[in-house]
Amino acid sequence: MTSLGINAIITLVSHVVFIWLSFNILQVVDWQKIYNKSNPRMLQLLVAFISIALGYTVSSFFLNIISVSQNLTLLF
């Protein structure tokens, strides 16, 4: 039972860290050149949604790689 709780905490922390990293990386892009609308709130929301999607995807990838590598040790 505690293993399940620790796994949930690691997953949550991983998702939050990778979302934060992707948000900071996406701040480098000059979005005004791509999105020429007059509403900057929508642009901020778009960047937030892109960073959530990207961060979640990268976090899931790394968590799956860790899980698969742990399962590979059971093979040998």
Order of alpha helices (4+ residues) and beta strands (2+ residues): alpha-alpha-alpha
